[in-house]
Amino acid sequence: MSGNSEFVDQVQEAINQKYSYLTTAVMSQIKENYRTLHSNINSVVLLCQKKGVLKSDPYRKEKQISEVTPPEDVPLPEAYSEDELSIRLSEYDAQFDFLNNYVSFAPDVLTLKDLRAQLAMLRFIRWNDFSPHSTKPTTRALATVLERIQKGSDNFAAGAITSSIHQCAKIAAEINTQLKHITFTKREEYKVEVRSKIMTRLDLGTSIPRDLFIKEIKKQFPTAGIAQPFFAELVEEIYDEDFGENTQEARKKVFANLEVPQKTQAQSKKLGQNLNDILVEGLRNLGTASRHMELALIKLRENSELLANRPRGLMEKFKDWIIQLSSGKQTEVLYEIELVDPVTSAHTPKELNFSNFAAGVDKKARLLQGFYNKQSQTYRKIQIADQDQLYTLLDKNLVEVQEILWHLDALDTFFKAEVDRSQREQVKGIKIEITGVQNSLQSASQKKHEFIAKKDEQEQLKKLGINQ
């Protein structure tokens, strides 16, 4: 078709410009939005668990994830709908963990299949149409559970849920728009690849029936060297743009989809905000983990006492007595625990000195409390620290709190398994405290990634000669 080569060149140039926009303005923001959405969903689930209307999933660690796949949204069994809802939300949470920690958001790496999976996961719960009358089973079930809390006497819980639902709807809409920008670009890139790798080697003339065109492209597809699957709808779009009755309008739509949005004055102002403030806010967010860690430690120490006072055989008592005689001090409290990676489910056995671990958690909790308390000496120090010091401090503490979190989870499992059956009801679980620490970690990590994204964007603008 006359002028087809020129059109393809123009589309490729538009794709390149859109990729530049996606890299600097969208990809980091979408990951930040996913983390914020995840944090808000976690807050809702944690509150429901505290109220006793939802449960934690004891089998989550056994599930391995290799790609983004939303849970099945089928009708829930009436007899145990809340148990099933708890399991689905746990799977949903695990998918977000995988998405935020293991999925690359580089535009050249994402495929149309990846984007469709992310859109499906985003729509698993319809936050923009969140109602007990929703046609979507999981959305309907969760909305029904939350409505009971909202109509209860706890005004604080009701307000927190209303706020989280509003935030989820707002952020999900932003992510949806961002995914559309990426998807439109990947669709046009796919069509350019079909044109260059298949259509250039065919003699299609200036006119060909639609059905025959699609059939011929599909026939050539397996040997064309195109990594993605055959998408009939996109091949039909190529036909409309190159051979259809209104090619001009079809091609206008292509360029409309690839148009780069212009930055508003408000967005430019936002980019210029003090990056140090973002890092300080990240440290304060991490500081909210301190109370959860303290409460978890109180329970774990009580569990340790319970285990120490369990009925023991004569040989075990004799062994402890010999060790004490030979060393002149009390036997160290050592536990054989298993650390479990929350995403890969890999198990790593470890001998843990419980006394040393508890002392370390105590110390870390006091430091985190200092981050959060604006009247503390620690907070005054971070207020005058430079950017590199703040980033290093946040990054280091994120790693160390994550390490503590894995050990807390392992100890929770250990005590529930090791305490004598007759005393198991006395064991105090720390799942709620673990979720609290997770939420603090996610909020702090979100600020770290926000800092990285804004720092990178500022550097990109400087290279382009744009001063903020």
Secondary structure, DSSP 4 states (H G I P E B T S, - for coil): -TTHHHHHHHHHHHHHHHHHHIIIIIHHHHHHHHHHHHHHHHHHHHHHHHHTSS---TTGGG---SS--PPP--PPPGGGHHHHHHHHHHHHHHHHHHHHHH----TTT--HHHHHHHHHHHTSS-GGG--TT-SSHHHHHHHHHHHHHHTSS-HHHHHHHHHHHHHHHHHHHHHHHHHHHHHHHHHHHHHHHHHHHTGGGS---S---HHHHHHHHHHHGGGTT--SPP-HHHHHHHHHHHTSTTHHHHHHHHHHHTPPPPPPHHHHHHHTS-HHHHHHHHHHHHHTHHHHHHHHHHHHHHHHHHHHTS---HHHHHHHHHHHHHHSSPPP-EEEEEEE-TTT--EEEEEEEHHHHHHHHHHHHHHHHHHH-TTSHHHHHHHH--HHHHHHHHHHHHHHHHHHHHHHHHHHHHHHHHS-GGGGGGPPP-HHHHHHHHHHHHHHHHHHHHHHHHHHHHHHHHHTT---
